[in-house]
Amino acid sequence: MGLADLGRIDEVIHGRMRLGIMVYLADVQTADFTELKTVLEATQGNLSVHLKKLEEAGYVGIDKSFKDNKPLTRIAITPEGRAAFSAYLDALGRLIGGKA
């Protein structure tokens, strides 16, 4: 397989911050904005930009609400995001020779 799989690497996921978001959400399913910001050691603005890209691709869903009169933003991986992440990992594995 090898280099032929390079074209299968999803550019939306491949960025360091977006990859971190996808890895985390693949494990926990849903996280709030503050939790992601802390875990990824991201600034609010940087995280917002990357979440927007993932949301536009349909990979995450973002739900904004209020809890105790404070804004609460929850982010969840979508079925499309889970499938794209799985395909990304498969392509990466093939690229580095981990899978036949």
Disulfide bonds with the S-S distance in Angstrom:
none
